[in-house]
Amino acid sequence: MALLKIIYILLFIIVGLIAYAVMQIKLAGMNVKDFWSFIEANQTLDRLYEFSKRYEKLSVQQQIIYLKEAEEIFEAFDRVPGALWEEEYEKYSSVLEKYKDIKMMRWISNS
């Protein structure tokens, strides 16, 4: 019986914390879905940042994949306030520079 009470109290606390987190996200002017896509994009940003530092020459297929993933990151980061990702600005700008370089190279090769 005491164990059941403890489980109910813990579930109540967990539900309360989740509701509080959702309320804070809403008060910041975001949707929960946008915030979740930002979290996923932040993980992809780390991966693309490491990738952009290692590789200078990319195959056409790698360029297309990089461009697609970078565009998804840019969209997700645009939907949240800049204060959330100001710590990631260096990585973001590095990925953006590589994105611009690839776009330029592809534009020149297509002309």
Summary of the structure (lengths in Angstrom):
residues: 111
radius of gyration: 20.1
end to end distance: 75.6
largest distance: 75.6
contacts: 268
relative contact order: 0.11
helix: 86%
strand: 0%
